[in-house]
């Protein structure tokens, strides 16, 4: 009787886990090919407060290498 209860409990946990995983939201696609800034050379821009307002805005496909 105990083994039957363990099997039922194990199956219930497996079913609950599967239901929880399938209920997660779908993946979100984030496009990162716009709003890039470009500066040719070494800008020394390590600081988070660095002012990049004079830089040209580009899409990733238009970046100069």
FENMO-V458587 format. One record per backbone hydrogen bond with DSSP energy under -0.5 kcal/mol. NH is the residue of the N-H (numbers start at 1). CO is the residue of the C=O. E is the energy in kcal/mol with one decimal. If there is no record, write none. Layout:
BEGIN
nh-><NH/NH>
co-><CO/CO>
e-><E/E>
END
This chain:
BEGIN
nh-><5/6/7/8/9/10/11/12/13/14/15/16/17/18/19/20/21/22/23/24/30/31/36/38/41/43/50/52/55/56/58/60/62/63>
co-><1/2/3/4/5/6/7/8/9/10/11/12/13/14/15/16/17/18/19/21/28/29/58/56/39/41/47/50/52/38/36/33/59/60>
e-><-1.9/-2.2/-2.2/-2.3/-2.5/-2.9/-2.6/-2.4/-2.4/-2.4/-2.6/-2.5/-2.4/-2.4/-2.2/-2.2/-2.4/-2.1/-1.0/-1.3/-0.6/-0.6/-2.2/-2.1/-0.6/-0.7/-1.8/-0.8/-1.4/-1.1/-2.7/-1.8/-1.5/-1.1>
END
